Every structure is written in C-alpha cells, then in structure tokens.
Amino acid sequence: MLRPLRILLSPPKCPLTRCCSGYVSRMRFVNRLQEDDDACAAALQNGRIFLFHSLSPLLQRTNRETFRTSALTASGTQPRPQPRPEHSIQNQDHNQDHNIQYRTKTRTKTRTFSTELCRNSGQNLSWDLLAVLVFYVSDLQPILKNLGSDGSLLKESVLIGCSEQNQAEFCLDVGQLDQAAVEEQCGGTFVDLRKAFFLLKGAEAPLVAKGQALLRWHQTNRFCSATGQPTQRNQAGSHRFCSSSSTTYYPQMSPVVIVLVSDGTRCLLGRQASFPRGLYSALAGFCNMGETLEEALRREVAEEVGLEVQNISYSSSQHWPFPHSSFMVACHASVSPTHSQVDVDHSELEEARWFSLDEITCALQVKAPPRRGDLPVIWLPPPHAVANRLITEWAGLQRHGKDGP
Ligand SMILES: NC(=O)C1=CN([C@@H]2O[C@H](COP(=O)(O)OP(=O)(O)OC[C@H]3O[C@@H](n4cnc5c(N)ncnc54)[C@H](O)[C@@H]3O)[C@@H](O)[C@H]2O)C=CC1
C-alpha cells in the first residue's frame, strides 16, 4: 500500500505524542528506513550527507581569524562566499556550534558548523578549527553532476542516523571521483580519520567513525563468502544479501575488553613499542571465540602482566574505528596489594607499571602529545578514547577516598 510522501520524508509524529519522545520517534524512523528501501530512498532526497574519499572524511580546517563558509553553490560556478566579520570566532567561542549564513545561487541558507579547537604546532598559541562538512542532498547533487558523476553515486550512501532536527543522515564515499576536484568544489579537505578523530567535536567523532566503519564494511563485503557471488545491499546499507545462498550479512564489530587494574592506591598502565613516546594506556585485548567478557579480561591481564584480577565492574563502552571496527567494553578490576608484582610479556607490551594518583593527575593535564624536542612527559589517551574515561573515573574515585570497583 502506498504511504503519503509526507510520512516517508521525516520521522512520523508518534500517535502517542504525549508519551513518545523525540528520541523514540527518531529511533523508530531510522529503524523503518533500514527496513523499507522506498522510504529510505525518499529520506535520502531530503537528507544530510557526510562525504568521504577512500574512507577519509571531508573536513574544514581553518584558524580563528579566517573561519569561512564552504563553497556551496547551486551551480558550482559561483565564487565562494568571502569571510565576513560576524563569522570570526573568538577564543571564548570554542566548543560551540556556529550558525553561519551563506548564499547559494537562489537562496540564503544557514548551516551549523560545530568546531573544536586544537593547539596549533606553532609557538604563538593560535588555534586550529576542525569541523565536519555536512551537505544537503539538494546542494550536493549539482556538485556531483559538475564533477561528472551520474545520479547513481548518491544511491551508494549509507544511513548512519537521524539528526535532532529530524533529518536522516548518510555517508557517501566519493573515492571514484578526483579527490582534489571534490575538495575544490566542496571547500573542504579529506583528512585521514586517524588524524582527524581526536580533533573533532565529541559528538562528531563517533558519528564520522561509524560512517567510515559502515563504508569500509560495504567495500570489503561485496561477495558472499559461501558462494563467491556478488552480494546486494539494502538502500540503508544496514545489511547485504546473497540471493544464491539466501544469506544475509550484517556489519560486524570485534569485541575488545579494556581494563584499568587497581591495587587500591595505584593503577596499572602499559605501553606497546608502537605507541608514541610517553603514551600509556589501560590494558586491552580482543575477545576469543566463545569467551565471556570476564574470561577475556582475566586472560588478557594474566597474559600481558602476569596478574590475577578480581572485582570486575563494568564502566562503559564505545565503538572504536582503529584499525577496524572494535566494540570496546571498558571495566575496572582490582588485585590485592600483596599480589601486585608485574611480570610483563614483552612480546605484547614494551612496558607496564603502576602509577600513583599524583602521576595520573599530572598525566591527565597533558592535553597534547609532546612535540619533538620537548622534555619527556607521560601522557594518556585523549578524552575520545574510553581508556581516558577509565583513568579519569579511577582518579575521581581515589580523590574521594574510594578505590575503583
Ligand atoms: N579506545 C581506547 O581507549 C583504546 C582502544 N584500544 C584498541 O583495542 C584493541 C585491542 O588492543 P590491543 O590488544 O592492544 O591491540 P593490538 O592491535 O596489539 O592487537 C593484539 C593482537 O590481537 C590480534 N587481533 C587483531 N585483530 C583481531 C580481531 N579482530 N579478533 C581477534 N584478535 C585480533 C592480533 O594477533 C593482534 O596482534 C585495538 O583495536 C586498539 O586500537 C586499545 C587501547 C585503548
């Protein structure tokens, strides 16, 4: 049965509006787009798109004096909007969203740029801004056309969610187009996610990581592992199907357990030889087939540092895009102070040792990796990483006189 177009284009008003939150209707909307290809294709026409090129997201980097709108023009031939004084971002504006007006050929639009400030490498303490560029499909279509792409490319977008403004959000990899030409037309730069991830605003980083993970999964799962035949994706990109074997494939994450071990007054951190100088993190490892999280956690700590942990408690979790999609489950655990002698397996870790609260407090204050020539300093994974959360939680509990779990 045909549904009215109005319902297809935006999250339906819940019939029980009084008890159904915006969050609930957005989640149901996304769920329906994953189930219904026609609804998803219609939502795409009205949606927002994050662009990638060969899995690198399109970002805009600028400094506080010259923050400028991107070159979004209906024809792609108009000059870019010039920086205007009201677009300048002062120091105190950092970490906020900026509503910026710009003109297309036919109308004035407002686009929200969210920005995160990061320390520049120079000595003058100026700042860089980094923001994800988001396009409305209606703006992107003419740009893609100018770049010689037919309309079929847009259909390769994958659904990643729904904005709080009730617009379906998609990611699209334009790796088949010339990178420099896309950057020029769109007014941004494709930045390797490893470089970009920690410089994006809190809410943007996981969204971009999710988009990249989904795009990567599609690029590496084009064929059925049973029959070798090509698989077909649904419109949302939430699964692929092999009609020869009737197998449905869903995107996968690898479960990883990460644990901060405490002996009551100190916490245990380790570093791999491949880590940058001075970086220490909580112990982590992939779960083996058939293991519970608790079993994986106990095994990893035993293997890596030769300790037996107890009192395991859950903290939080996160999707982690590096090197591929991991599902990180973060826990605290303890050992008795009388059984805290570390015996490092050097095939896994370069070093592991206990850190006092004072050392952790100092390390948490290091906000950027030391630069070449700086004095050696101990630093920790940045706030986007769940390891940082574990360490911060532990430090907070220590300061309030309570140990971890
Ligand atoms: N978000 C965070 O705060 C942190 C995340 N991590 C992540 O945790 C993960 C595990 O950390 P490490 O053990 O230190 O990593 P690792 O990269 O040293 O992996 C250890 C070994 O696990 C095996 N392995 C790789 N992929 C696997 C998979 N999908 N399933 C099973 N085994 C696999 C390989 O033999 C690899 O040598 C890594 O992806 C790392 O990036 C690690 C520390 C902090």
The ligand as a Gaussian input file, in Angstrom:
#p B3LYP/6-31G(d) Opt

LIG

0 1
 N       39.616000       3.255000      22.781000
 C       40.595000       3.056000      23.626000
 O       40.679000       3.703000      24.666000
 C       41.640000       2.016000      23.332000
 C       41.465000       1.153000      22.271000
 N       42.354000       0.151000      22.033000
 C       42.065000      -0.772000      20.933000
 O       41.845000      -2.050000      21.474000
 C       42.173000      -3.031000      20.506000
 C       42.972000      -4.133000      21.165000
 O       44.112000      -3.557000      21.733000
 P       45.486000      -4.360000      21.684000
 O       45.328000      -5.766000      22.131000
 O       46.459000      -3.514000      22.384000
 O       45.640000      -4.328000      20.103000
 P       46.668000      -4.961000      19.118000
 O       46.468000      -4.182000      17.877000
 O       48.006000      -5.038000      19.751000
 O       46.111000      -6.455000      18.883000
 C       46.681000      -7.550000      19.503000
 C       46.558000      -8.794000      18.660000
 O       45.204000      -9.209000      18.581000
 C       45.043000      -9.961000      17.387000
 N       43.872000      -9.410000      16.661000
 C       43.790000      -8.361000      15.830000
 N       42.528000      -8.190000      15.410000
 C       41.780000      -9.141000      15.993000
 C       40.406000      -9.468000      15.963000
 N       39.535000      -8.751000      15.233000
 N       39.981000     -10.507000      16.698000
 C       40.841000     -11.227000      17.443000
 N       42.162000     -10.960000      17.510000
 C       42.638000      -9.930000      16.792000
 C       46.301000      -9.858000      16.573000
 O       47.043000     -11.021000      16.772000
 C       46.990000      -8.651000      17.212000
 O       48.367000      -8.763000      17.071000
 C       42.907000      -2.308000      19.370000
 O       41.985000      -2.171000      18.320000
 C       43.218000      -0.951000      19.947000
 O       43.197000       0.067000      18.972000
 C       43.424000      -0.046000      22.846000
 C       43.665000       0.788000      23.915000
 C       42.818000       1.936000      24.196000

